[in-house]
Amino acid sequence: MTSSMSSALSPPLASHPHVAGVSARRCRVLVLASHVVQYASPLFRLLAKDPRLDVLVAYCSLQGAEPGLDPEFGREIQWDVPLLDGYPWVHVHNKSLRPRLGHFFGLWNPGLWKVVRTGGFDAVVIYTGYMFASFWLTVLSAKSQGIPVIISIDSTTLRSRDRQRWKEWIKPWALRGVFSLVDVIMAASNAARTLAIGCGIAEERIRVIRAGADKEAWTRRISACDRAAMRRELSIPEDAPVVLYCAKLQSWKRPLDLLRAFAKAGVSAAYLMFAGDGPQRSELEAEVRKLGLEQRVRMLGFVNVSRLPCFYSAADLFVLPSGYDPCPLVVTEAMFSGLPVVMSDAVLGRLEMVDPGSSGYLYPSGDVDALAAILKRVLLSRPLLEKLKAGVSRQMKSWTAEEFLDCWVGAVEAAVRLKQNPQESTDHRAGLHNSKST
């Protein structure tokens, strides 16, 4: 194992505290991550600073921190900001015969057994998803020690992205099985919470952790950007309304819907930026030429972390036309940047973020005409655009680091409490049953 600290596996702390003492001392928590993610590192830094927590992040892979081929981008990716600084972490060696993400035996980290059993942890929080062998190894090792297990989920629907019916048949059974093994679920949205309840999970075992991004860190980077300079670099007039799309160029993200709607809107002074790369890029570029929009569409390609906030700062409106997208963090980034959001109603995990008419608009997924009508209305009216931006600013005031940390720590404390007092959960379920029958 490699680590960012000299004693990543410190001597075990005292045994689990009594219920009344859960908050009386720092709760030692192991966070299991499949690989290094640019969105997650700022949150791990927040957790490391919280006086209520003693956190260790265990990585199954250092992909993301090291250069590597991203098959969806179709190129080698190297993030250009530090992702392993500011929090304690350990890399547990992956002994898979074919190390890779996206495959069950692509992550096989047998060292996790010792990490979990000897680390003196009060709880284990798993961010890997259940489709990895190391997920099951971690759950088994935690249960062997009586350590509560928490998983983070962003799934919002039983429908599969590729619409294969056999997956939609088996997914409810798989989720119910996984959910029954853990003590608490961290749901990334209300839609994810609803899905968990629909799978038979008691409400007291679910906590919504809505942020998913460090607002303060993001807004500091936005404030350092020069909007006028970025627009000059992009050859976009200072007073032109600008639409931003930021996601991989994949069919299920439906970038062509946005391009065609932008053309139908016919706002000649407006510009459209696509930040991202992927398999649909050549098709998108061909459609730009076909529609005669070369002068008003900017294909930015892959944009690295350090420059991304400046493209948000240069925009006025963010659009995400996905046909399937559980809880995309780009919506959070856009609203942290002060941008109103126009989004398809298929982005279930972010529907609660958009207050239609106040901070953005929703439209039926795949309805290009409806999207075009919204773009025309907003891009032709500077007062409406400014009203929407003001609505975003008001709405985002409640999204703070303190709220994220309180929810996260609350989920851990709930797991410890339920583990130590299983009768509490049983009594609660019995009360719900009785209330429904009277």
C-alpha positions as CSV (number, residue, x, y, z in Angstrom):
1,M,0.0,0.0,0.0
2,T,1.1,3.6,-0.7
3,S,-0.1,6.5,1.3
4,S,0.0,10.3,1.7
5,M,0.8,9.9,5.4
6,S,3.4,8.2,7.5
7,S,0.8,6.4,9.6
8,A,-2.3,5.9,7.4
9,L,-3.3,2.9,9.5
10,S,-3.1,4.4,12.9
11,P,-3.6,2.2,16.1
12,P,-7.2,1.4,16.7
13,L,-9.1,4.0,18.7
14,A,-11.3,3.0,21.6
15,S,-14.2,0.6,20.8
16,H,-17.4,2.1,19.5
17,P,-18.7,4.9,21.8
18,H,-22.0,4.6,23.6
19,V,-24.9,6.2,21.8
20,A,-24.8,9.3,24.0
21,G,-21.1,9.7,23.1
22,V,-21.3,9.4,19.3
23,S,-20.7,13.2,18.9
24,A,-18.5,13.5,22.0
25,R,-15.3,12.6,20.2
26,R,-14.0,12.4,16.6
27,C,-15.7,9.6,14.7
28,R,-13.1,7.6,12.8
29,V,-14.3,6.8,9.3
30,L,-12.9,4.9,6.4
31,V,-14.1,6.2,3.0
32,L,-13.7,3.7,0.2
33,A,-13.3,5.2,-3.3
34,S,-12.8,3.3,-6.5
35,H,-10.5,5.9,-8.0
36,V,-9.4,9.5,-7.8
37,V,-12.2,11.8,-8.9
38,Q,-11.8,15.6,-9.4
39,Y,-15.2,16.3,-7.9
40,A,-14.6,14.2,-4.8
41,S,-11.2,15.5,-3.6
42,P,-12.5,19.0,-2.5
43,L,-15.2,17.2,-0.4
44,F,-12.6,14.9,1.2
45,R,-10.6,18.0,2.1
46,L,-13.8,19.4,3.8
47,L,-14.3,16.1,5.7
48,A,-10.6,16.1,6.8
49,K,-11.0,19.6,8.4
50,D,-14.2,18.8,10.3
51,P,-13.4,18.4,14.0
52,R,-16.0,15.8,14.4
53,L,-14.3,13.4,12.0
54,D,-11.1,11.4,11.7
55,V,-11.2,10.4,8.0
56,L,-9.0,8.1,6.0
57,V,-9.7,7.7,2.2
58,A,-8.8,4.3,0.8
59,Y,-8.3,4.3,-3.0
60,C,-8.7,1.0,-5.0
61,S,-7.0,2.7,-7.9
62,L,-5.1,5.9,-8.5
63,Q,-6.7,6.4,-11.9
64,G,-7.5,10.1,-12.1
65,A,-4.4,11.1,-10.2
66,E,-2.2,9.6,-12.9
67,P,-2.4,10.0,-16.7
68,G,-4.6,7.4,-18.3
69,L,-6.8,6.7,-21.2
70,D,-10.5,7.7,-20.7
71,P,-12.4,5.6,-23.2
72,E,-15.4,7.9,-23.2
73,F,-13.3,11.0,-23.9
74,G,-11.3,8.9,-26.4
75,R,-8.0,10.4,-25.2
76,E,-5.4,10.3,-22.4
77,I,-6.5,12.4,-19.4
78,Q,-4.4,14.1,-16.8
79,W,-6.2,16.4,-14.4
80,D,-4.2,19.6,-13.9
81,V,-5.0,20.3,-10.2
82,P,-3.8,18.4,-7.1
83,L,-6.3,15.8,-6.2
84,L,-4.4,14.0,-3.4
85,D,-3.5,16.9,-1.2
86,G,-5.2,18.1,1.9
87,Y,-6.6,14.8,3.3
88,P,-5.2,11.5,4.5
89,W,-5.4,8.7,2.0
90,V,-4.0,5.2,1.3
91,H,-3.8,3.3,-1.9
92,V,-4.6,-0.3,-1.4
93,H,-2.9,-2.4,-4.2
94,N,-5.2,-3.7,-6.9
95,K,-4.4,-7.3,-7.6
96,S,-6.9,-7.9,-10.4
97,L,-5.5,-9.8,-13.3
98,R,-7.1,-7.1,-15.6
99,P,-7.1,-3.9,-13.5
100,R,-9.8,-1.5,-14.9
101,L,-13.0,0.3,-13.9
102,G,-16.4,-0.8,-15.1
103,H,-15.8,-4.5,-14.5
104,F,-16.6,-6.6,-11.4
105,F,-13.2,-8.1,-11.0
106,G,-11.4,-5.0,-12.4
107,L,-11.0,-3.9,-8.7
108,W,-9.8,-6.7,-6.4
109,N,-8.0,-5.1,-3.4
110,P,-7.5,-7.9,-0.8
111,G,-5.6,-5.5,1.4
112,L,-8.9,-3.9,2.3
113,W,-9.6,-6.8,4.6
114,K,-6.7,-5.7,6.9
115,V,-7.4,-2.0,6.5
116,V,-11.0,-2.3,7.7
117,R,-10.4,-4.8,10.5
118,T,-7.3,-3.2,12.0
119,G,-8.1,0.5,11.5
120,G,-10.3,1.1,14.6
121,F,-13.0,2.6,12.4
122,D,-16.4,3.6,13.8
123,A,-18.0,3.4,10.3
124,V,-17.1,2.7,6.7
125,V,-18.5,4.8,3.9
126,I,-18.4,3.3,0.4
127,Y,-18.4,5.3,-2.8
128,T,-17.4,2.6,-5.3
129,G,-20.8,1.3,-6.3
130,Y,-21.7,-2.4,-5.8
131,M,-20.4,-3.7,-9.1
132,F,-16.9,-4.3,-7.9
133,A,-15.5,-7.2,-6.1
134,S,-13.8,-4.9,-3.6
135,F,-17.1,-3.5,-2.5
136,W,-18.2,-6.9,-1.3
137,L,-14.9,-7.6,0.3
138,T,-15.2,-4.3,2.3
139,V,-18.8,-5.0,3.4
140,L,-17.8,-8.5,4.5
141,S,-14.8,-7.3,6.5
142,A,-16.8,-4.5,8.1
143,K,-19.6,-6.9,9.1
144,S,-17.0,-9.3,10.6
145,Q,-16.0,-6.5,13.0
146,G,-19.5,-5.2,13.6
147,I,-18.6,-1.9,11.9
148,P,-21.6,0.0,10.4
149,V,-21.6,0.3,6.6
150,I,-22.8,3.3,4.7
151,I,-23.1,3.6,0.9
152,S,-23.5,6.6,-1.3
153,I,-26.0,6.2,-4.2
154,D,-27.0,8.5,-7.1
155,S,-29.3,6.1,-8.9
156,T,-32.7,7.7,-9.5
157,T,-34.5,5.1,-11.6
158,L,-34.7,1.4,-12.3
159,R,-34.5,2.1,-16.0
160,S,-31.2,1.2,-17.5
161,R,-29.3,3.7,-19.7
162,D,-29.2,1.4,-22.6
163,R,-32.9,0.4,-22.2
164,Q,-32.0,-3.4,-22.0
165,R,-35.1,-5.0,-20.4
166,W,-33.2,-7.7,-18.6
167,K,-31.3,-5.1,-16.7
168,E,-34.5,-3.4,-15.7
169,W,-35.8,-6.7,-14.5
170,I,-32.8,-7.6,-12.4
171,K,-31.9,-4.2,-11.0
172,P,-34.7,-4.0,-8.4
173,W,-33.6,-7.4,-6.9
174,A,-29.9,-6.3,-6.9
175,L,-30.6,-3.0,-5.2
176,R,-32.8,-4.5,-2.6
177,G,-30.1,-7.1,-1.8
178,V,-27.4,-4.5,-1.6
179,F,-29.5,-2.0,0.4
180,S,-30.4,-4.7,2.9
181,L,-26.8,-5.3,3.7
182,V,-25.9,-1.7,4.7
183,D,-26.9,0.4,7.7
184,V,-27.5,3.8,6.2
185,I,-27.7,5.1,2.6
186,M,-26.4,8.5,1.6
187,A,-28.7,9.5,-1.2
188,A,-27.4,12.2,-3.6
189,S,-30.9,13.6,-4.2
190,N,-34.5,13.3,-3.2
191,A,-35.1,11.2,-6.3
192,A,-32.4,8.7,-5.1
193,R,-34.1,8.7,-1.7
194,T,-37.4,7.9,-3.3
195,L,-35.8,5.0,-5.2
196,A,-34.4,3.6,-2.0
197,I,-37.7,3.8,-0.2
198,G,-39.3,2.1,-3.2
199,C,-36.8,-0.8,-2.7
200,G,-38.2,-1.3,0.8
201,I,-35.6,0.7,2.8
202,A,-36.9,2.3,6.0
203,E,-36.8,6.1,5.9
204,E,-34.6,6.4,9.0
205,R,-31.9,4.6,7.2
206,I,-31.6,7.2,4.4
207,R,-29.9,10.6,4.5
208,V,-29.9,13.0,1.6
209,I,-26.5,14.6,1.0
210,R,-27.4,17.0,-1.7
211,A,-24.3,19.1,-2.4
212,G,-21.8,16.8,-4.0
213,A,-19.4,19.7,-4.6
214,D,-17.5,22.3,-2.5
215,K,-19.4,25.5,-3.2
216,E,-16.8,27.8,-1.5
217,A,-13.9,26.3,-3.4
218,W,-15.7,26.6,-6.7
219,T,-16.9,30.2,-6.2
220,R,-13.4,31.3,-5.3
221,R,-12.2,29.9,-8.6
222,I,-15.0,31.6,-10.5
223,S,-14.3,35.0,-8.8
224,A,-10.7,34.7,-10.1
225,C,-11.8,34.4,-13.7
226,D,-11.9,37.4,-16.1
227,R,-15.2,37.1,-18.0
228,A,-14.3,39.8,-20.6
229,A,-10.9,38.3,-21.2
230,M,-12.3,34.8,-21.8
231,R,-14.9,36.2,-24.2
232,R,-12.2,37.9,-26.1
233,E,-10.2,34.7,-26.3
234,L,-13.3,33.0,-27.7
235,S,-14.1,35.8,-30.1
236,I,-17.5,36.4,-28.5
237,P,-18.9,39.9,-28.0
238,E,-19.2,41.1,-24.4
239,D,-22.9,41.8,-24.7
240,A,-23.9,38.5,-26.5
241,P,-26.0,36.0,-24.7
242,V,-24.0,32.7,-24.4
243,V,-25.3,29.2,-23.8
244,L,-22.9,26.5,-22.2
245,Y,-23.1,22.8,-22.5
246,C,-20.5,20.9,-20.3
247,A,-20.5,17.1,-20.5
248,K,-19.1,14.3,-22.5
249,L,-20.4,14.2,-26.1
250,Q,-22.3,11.0,-25.9
251,S,-25.7,10.0,-27.4
252,W,-27.4,9.7,-24.1
253,K,-26.4,13.2,-23.1
254,R,-28.3,14.4,-26.3
255,P,-26.0,17.3,-27.3
256,L,-27.5,17.2,-30.8
257,D,-30.9,18.2,-29.3
258,L,-29.3,21.4,-27.9
259,L,-27.6,22.2,-31.2
260,R,-30.8,21.8,-33.2
261,A,-32.8,23.7,-30.6
262,F,-30.3,26.5,-30.7
263,A,-30.6,26.7,-34.5
264,K,-34.4,26.7,-34.3
265,A,-34.5,29.4,-31.7
266,G,-32.9,31.7,-34.3
267,V,-31.4,34.2,-31.9
268,S,-28.8,35.6,-34.2
269,A,-26.8,37.5,-31.5
270,A,-26.5,34.3,-29.3
271,Y,-23.5,31.9,-29.0
272,L,-23.3,28.3,-28.0
273,M,-20.3,26.6,-26.3
274,F,-19.8,22.8,-26.1
275,A,-17.2,22.0,-23.4
276,G,-16.4,18.3,-23.6
277,D,-15.3,15.5,-25.9
278,G,-16.5,12.1,-26.8
279,P,-17.8,9.8,-29.6
280,Q,-20.4,12.2,-30.9
281,R,-18.0,15.1,-31.5
282,S,-17.5,14.5,-35.3
283,E,-21.3,14.2,-35.8
284,L,-21.9,17.3,-33.8
285,E,-19.3,19.3,-35.8
286,A,-20.8,18.0,-39.1
287,E,-24.3,19.2,-37.9
288,V,-22.8,22.6,-37.0
289,R,-21.6,23.0,-40.6
290,K,-24.9,21.7,-42.0
291,L,-26.9,24.3,-40.0
292,G,-24.5,27.1,-40.9
293,L,-23.6,27.9,-37.3
294,E,-19.8,27.8,-37.6
295,Q,-19.5,31.5,-36.6
296,R,-21.7,31.1,-33.4
297,V,-20.8,27.7,-32.0
298,R,-17.6,27.1,-30.1
299,M,-16.4,23.5,-29.9
300,L,-14.0,23.7,-26.9
301,G,-13.1,20.0,-26.6
302,F,-11.9,18.6,-23.4
303,V,-11.4,21.3,-20.8
304,N,-9.2,20.6,-17.8
305,V,-10.1,21.4,-14.2
306,S,-8.1,24.6,-13.8
307,R,-9.7,26.3,-16.9
308,L,-13.2,25.0,-16.5
309,P,-14.6,27.7,-14.2
310,C,-13.6,30.5,-16.6
311,F,-15.9,29.0,-19.3
312,Y,-18.8,29.0,-16.8
313,S,-17.9,32.6,-16.1
314,A,-18.1,33.5,-19.8
315,A,-21.6,32.0,-20.1
316,D,-25.1,33.3,-19.3
317,L,-27.2,30.1,-19.4
318,F,-26.4,26.4,-18.9
319,V,-28.3,23.6,-20.7
320,L,-28.3,19.9,-20.0
321,P,-30.5,18.0,-22.5
322,S,-29.7,14.4,-21.3
323,G,-32.0,11.6,-21.9
324,Y,-30.6,9.7,-18.9
325,D,-28.5,11.4,-16.1
326,P,-28.9,10.5,-12.4
327,C,-27.2,13.3,-10.4
328,P,-24.8,15.2,-12.7
329,L,-22.5,17.6,-10.8
330,V,-22.3,20.0,-13.8
331,V,-25.7,21.3,-12.8
332,T,-24.4,22.1,-9.3
333,E,-21.3,23.7,-10.8
334,A,-23.5,25.8,-13.1
335,M,-25.7,27.1,-10.3
336,F,-22.7,27.7,-8.1
337,S,-21.4,29.8,-11.0
338,G,-24.6,31.9,-11.0
339,L,-26.0,30.4,-14.2
340,P,-29.7,29.6,-14.7
341,V,-30.2,26.0,-15.8
342,V,-32.4,24.6,-18.6
343,M,-32.6,20.9,-18.2
344,S,-34.6,17.9,-19.5
345,D,-37.0,16.2,-17.2
346,A,-35.0,13.0,-17.5
347,V,-32.3,14.4,-15.2
348,L,-34.2,13.2,-12.2
349,G,-31.6,13.7,-9.5
350,R,-31.4,17.5,-10.3
351,L,-35.1,18.3,-10.9
352,E,-35.4,19.7,-7.4
353,M,-32.6,22.2,-8.0
354,V,-34.5,24.1,-10.8
355,D,-37.3,26.3,-9.8
356,P,-39.1,26.8,-13.2
357,G,-39.4,30.5,-14.0
358,S,-37.2,31.5,-11.1
359,S,-33.8,29.8,-11.6
360,G,-34.3,28.0,-14.9
361,Y,-36.7,25.8,-16.9
362,L,-37.5,22.2,-17.4
363,Y,-38.7,20.6,-20.6
364,P,-39.7,17.1,-21.8
365,S,-36.6,15.1,-22.7
366,G,-36.1,14.9,-26.5
367,D,-38.6,17.7,-27.3
368,V,-36.4,19.9,-29.4
369,D,-39.2,22.4,-30.2
370,A,-39.9,22.9,-26.4
371,L,-36.2,23.5,-25.8
372,A,-36.0,25.9,-28.7
373,A,-38.9,27.9,-27.4
374,I,-37.3,28.3,-24.0
375,L,-34.0,29.3,-25.5
376,K,-35.7,31.9,-27.7
377,R,-37.6,33.4,-24.8
378,V,-34.6,33.6,-22.5
379,L,-31.9,34.7,-25.0
380,L,-34.0,37.5,-26.5
381,S,-34.8,39.0,-23.1
382,R,-31.9,40.4,-21.1
383,P,-34.3,41.3,-18.2
384,L,-35.5,37.7,-18.0
385,L,-32.0,36.4,-18.0
386,E,-31.0,38.7,-15.2
387,K,-34.1,37.7,-13.2
388,L,-33.2,34.1,-13.6
389,K,-29.6,34.8,-12.5
390,A,-30.9,36.6,-9.4
391,G,-33.1,33.6,-8.7
392,V,-30.1,31.2,-8.8
393,S,-28.2,33.5,-6.4
394,R,-31.1,33.4,-3.9
395,Q,-31.6,29.7,-4.2
396,M,-27.9,28.8,-3.7
397,K,-27.5,30.7,-0.5
398,S,-28.6,27.7,1.5
399,W,-26.1,25.4,-0.2
400,T,-23.1,25.6,2.1
401,A,-20.2,23.5,3.2
402,E,-21.7,23.5,6.7
403,E,-24.9,22.0,5.5
404,F,-23.0,19.3,3.6
405,L,-20.8,18.4,6.6
406,D,-23.8,18.3,9.0
407,C,-25.7,16.0,6.7
408,W,-22.6,13.8,6.1
409,V,-21.7,13.5,9.8
410,G,-25.4,13.0,10.7
411,A,-25.5,10.0,8.4
412,V,-22.4,8.5,10.0
413,E,-23.8,9.1,13.5
414,A,-27.1,7.6,12.5
415,A,-25.4,4.4,11.2
416,V,-23.4,4.0,14.5
417,R,-26.6,4.6,16.5
418,L,-28.7,2.1,14.5
419,K,-25.9,-0.5,14.7
420,Q,-25.7,-0.2,18.4
421,N,-29.5,-0.1,18.9
422,P,-31.0,-2.3,16.2
423,Q,-34.3,-2.3,18.2
424,E,-34.7,1.4,17.4
425,S,-35.0,0.6,13.7
426,T,-37.3,-2.3,14.4
427,D,-39.6,-0.2,16.6
428,H,-39.7,2.6,14.0
429,R,-40.8,0.1,11.3
430,A,-43.4,-1.3,13.6
431,G,-44.7,2.2,14.3
432,L,-45.0,2.9,10.6
433,H,-46.9,-0.4,10.1
434,N,-49.3,0.4,12.9
435,S,-50.0,3.9,11.8
436,K,-50.8,2.6,8.3
437,S,-53.2,0.0,9.7
438,T,-55.2,2.4,11.9
